[in-house]
Amino acid sequence: LLKSQEDVIEKGGTMRLGAEKIIINENTKLYEAYKQKEIFERFRHRYHIQERFIDDKAKENGLIISSRNESGEIINSIELDRKDHWIVGTQFHPEFKSRPYAPSKVYYNFINACVIYKNKRKRNLVSDS
């Protein structure tokens, strides 16, 4: 729970719903997808990633906090720093804003990274034969 929620006994109405501003850290895969520092995305959850549970070992192994809410209190996305992989986890729901001919930037970049990875593997398999 957030500090502001610790004394809440009734859990009704504590869900984070609707569009909220997200501040994206530069030099992240998420920033690469959106190409801007501030975005609005929609949320529907009541759980948060608590920074106090992210230890130095996780960060040493490539865990990056890639975005937060406007106050900086809530982590909105994390990613793993892996050269050949696109590993991004978000608390928001990019699918809520996706349309058939206007996919979410997160999904677009993820699918694009999958295609690039597949083609790279295919070339490696052919060259190993």
C-alpha positions in Angstrom: 0.0 0.0 0.0 1.0 3.6 -0.5 1.6 5.6 2.7 -1.7 7.5 2.0 -3.6 4.1 1.9 -2.2 2.5 5.1 -5.1 3.7 7.3 -7.8 2.8 4.8 -10.0 0.1 6.2 -12.7 0.0 3.4 -11.0 -1.0 0.2 -13.8 0.1 -2.1 -12.8 3.1 -4.3 -9.1 2.5 -3.8 -8.6 1.3 -7.4 -6.5 3.5 -9.7 -8.8 4.1 -12.6 -8.7 6.2 -15.8 -6.1 8.3 -17.6 -3.2 9.7 -15.7 0.0 11.5 -16.6 3.1 9.4 -16.8 6.7 10.8 -16.7 9.0 8.6 -18.8 12.7 8.5 -18.1 14.9 9.2 -21.2 17.2 6.5 -22.5 14.7 3.7 -21.9 12.8 1.4 -24.3 9.6 3.1 -23.2 10.9 6.5 -24.2 12.1 5.0 -27.5 8.5 3.9 -28.1 6.7 7.1 -27.2 9.4 9.6 -28.2 8.3 12.0 -25.5 8.8 12.5 -21.8 5.1 13.0 -20.7 2.2 10.8 -21.8 -1.3 9.9 -20.6 -2.3 6.3 -20.4 -5.2 4.5 -18.7 -5.0 2.5 -15.5 -7.2 -0.1 -13.8 -5.4 -1.6 -10.8 -4.9 -1.2 -7.1 -1.4 -2.6 -6.7 1.9 -0.8 -7.0 5.5 -1.7 -7.3 7.1 -0.5 -4.1 10.6 0.9 -4.7 11.7 -0.2 -1.3 11.5 -3.8 -2.5 13.8 -3.2 -5.5 17.2 -4.0 -4.2 20.7 -3.2 -5.6 21.1 -6.7 -7.0 18.0 -6.2 -9.2 19.4 -2.9 -10.5 22.9 -4.5 -11.0 21.2 -7.1 -13.1 19.5 -4.6 -15.4 16.2 -3.6 -13.8 15.3 -0.1 -14.8 12.5 2.0 -13.5 11.4 3.6 -16.8 8.4 5.7 -15.7 6.6 7.1 -12.7 3.5 9.1 -11.9 3.6 12.9 -11.9 4.6 13.1 -8.2 7.3 10.5 -8.6 5.7 8.4 -5.8 4.4 5.6 -8.0 6.4 3.4 -10.4 4.4 3.0 -13.6 6.8 0.8 -15.6 10.0 -1.2 -15.4 12.2 -2.8 -17.9 15.2 -5.0 -18.2 18.3 -3.7 -19.9 18.9 -6.4 -22.4 20.6 -5.6 -25.7 18.7 -8.1 -27.9 15.4 -8.3 -26.0 12.5 -5.9 -25.5 11.4 -6.5 -22.0 9.0 -3.8 -20.6 6.4 -4.2 -18.0 3.7 -1.5 -17.4 1.1 -0.8 -14.7 -1.0 1.0 -17.3 -3.1 -0.6 -20.0 -1.8 0.4 -23.5 -4.4 -1.8 -25.1 -7.2 0.6 -24.0 -5.9 3.1 -26.5 -5.0 0.7 -29.3 -7.1 0.7 -32.5 -6.8 -1.6 -35.5 -4.9 1.0 -37.6 -3.4 2.9 -34.7 -1.7 0.4 -32.4 -0.3 1.4 -29.0 3.2 2.5 -29.3 4.3 0.0 -26.6 2.7 -2.9 -28.6 4.1 -1.6 -31.9 7.6 -1.5 -30.6 7.3 -4.9 -28.9 6.0 -6.6 -32.0 8.7 -4.8 -34.1 11.4 -6.1 -31.7 10.0 -9.6 -32.0 10.2 -9.5 -35.8 13.8 -8.2 -35.6 14.8 -10.9 -33.1 13.1 -13.6 -35.2 14.9 -12.5 -38.4 18.2 -12.3 -36.5 17.7 -15.9 -35.3 16.8 -17.1 -38.7 20.0 -15.6 -40.2 22.0 -17.2 -37.4 20.4 -20.6 -38.1 21.1 -20.4 -41.8 24.8 -19.3 -41.2 25.3 -22.2 -38.8 24.1 -24.8 -41.3 
